[in-house]
Amino acid sequence: MLVIFGFMLYLYDIRKAGMTLLAFFIVLAAIIKLVGYALSLSGIAAVLLSIGMGVDANILIYERLKEELDE
């Protein structure tokens, strides 16, 4: 998680996107803890996939905003 957050700060200098990703991870971890779900291997893969999708969405959104603001 910290590697992804650091990568986004270094490469894209997007503090807001990194904070939203961190908030997403905290909420996801809290929901898993509150429900009492025991993570299986497929559950761990799903958590990692959802974090990866969040990173991809943030990068696409901010790249698109950067392109629109440059025009």
N, C-alpha and C positions, 0 to 999 in steps of 0.2 A: 504494500500500500504506500509506504513512504517513498519507494523507488519511483512509482508512477507519479506521485505528487511532485517529487523533485524533478523528474523529467519534464513535466508540464511547465513547472516554473522556469526551468532552464531554457527549454526550447521555445516555448510560446509566450513566456512572461505573462501568464494569465493567472493572476492571483484569485480572481473570483471563481474561475472554473475549478481551480484546485480546491478552493474552500467548499464549493458545492459537491465536489467528488468526496471530500472528506466527510461532509455532512451526510451524504448518501450512505457511506460506509458505516457511520455511527448509527444511523437510523436502522439500517439493515441488521447490524449486529444486535441492536436493542430488541428488534422484533424477534429475531431468532432466540435470544435469551428469554424474553417474556413468554413466548409460546412454549419454550422448553423443548425445542426440536433438537434431536441428536443428529448431527450432520454425518451423513454417509459419504461415500466417495462421490456419488453423483450430486449430492447436495453441495459439497465443496466445489465441484466443477461448476455448478449453477451460480454460486456466489462469485467465483472468479470470472465467469462469463458475463454476469451482470455488471461487474465493475469495469470490465473491458469495454462493454457496450456504452457505459457511461462516459468513459474516457474518449471513445470514438465520437460520441455525440457532441461532447464539449469541444473537441478539436474542430469538428465540422462546423459547428455553429460559430465559433469565434473566427475561423478562417473566412467564412462567408461574410461575417460582419466586417472584417478587415478589408475584404475586397470591395464591399459596398461603400465603405467610408472613404476609400482611396479614389473612387470615381467622382 
